[in-house]
Amino acid sequence: MNAHHCCPTRTPPSDHTPRPAPWLRRGGEIAGWIVPTATLALLPKCPVCVAAYVALATGIGISLPTATYLRTMLVVLCLSSLAFIAARRLRGFIVRSASPQ
């Protein structure tokens, strides 16, 4: 035992990584739902509008076919993100309901 209180003893490293606070996890989960949903809701339907938004935001003009592909990729990305979040949430629900009480 260490007789001197000024010298700290070393503790073995823990295998457990610290988890974020519950409110922080909940906020991240809510943001995970809001960001793709808001992107889908605010995404313009017209490729000309997508090209105009890109030009306004970056100063770089893009062609209409590129704007069409960009819009399609954003829709696919948002929908797949929402599907992943929903599947993860559903998996957690199934695990909780299947575990013995």
N, C-alpha and C positions, 0 to 999 in steps of 0.2 A: 504494500500500500504506500502511496505517496504521502510522506509526512508533511511536506510543504504545500500549503494551499495556493501558493503563487504559481506553481508549476502545474499546468493543466495536464491531465492524463489523456492519452489518445484513445478515442473510441473506434472500434472497427467500422469500416464503411458499411453502410446499410444497402441492402438490395432494393429497398423500397424508394422509389422516386417520389418526391413530394407532389401531391395532387393540388390543382388549383382550387381556390375557394368555391363552394357550391354556387354562389351568386355569379361568379366569373364564368363557371362552366355553363350555367343557364343562359347568361348573356351571349356566350359564343354560340350556343345552340340556336338561340333566337336569331342572331345575325346570320347563321347558316341558312335559315329559312327566308329571311327578309331580302338578302342580297340577290339571289337568283330570281325570286318572285318579282322584285322591283325592276330588275333588268328586263324580264319578260314583259312586264306591264308597260314600261317606258320605251321599249324598243320600237323604233318606227317601222311601219309596214312597207314603206316605199324605199327602194334602193337609192333613189335620188336623195332622200332625206338622210339615209345612213351616210352617204358620201358627203353631204353637207355637214353633218355632225362631226365626222372625222376631220374634215377640213377646218372647221371652227376650233376643234379641240387641239389638233396637232399642227395645223398650218400646212399639212400635206394633202394634196388632192389625190383621190383614188378613182379608178374607172368604175362604171356602173356594174360590169360583171364581177369585179372584185368586191364591190359593196354588196352585191347579191350573195356571194359566197361568204363574206364576213357576217352578214345577217343570219344566214343559215347556220353557220358555225356557232354563233352566239346562242341561237335558239336551241341547238342540239346540246351545247355545253350547259345551258341553264336547266334544260329538262333532265339531262343525265345527273346533274348535281342534285336536283330536287328528288329524283328517283333514288339516288344513293342515300340521301338524308332520310327519306321516308322508309327505305328498307332497313337502315340502321335502327331507326326508331321502332319499327315493327319487330325487328329481331329482339330488341331489348324488352319489348312488351311480351313477346312469346316466352323468352327466358324467364321473366319474372312470374308469368302465369303458370309456367310448367314446373317451377321449383316447388318443392314441398314446403308447406307452411309450418 
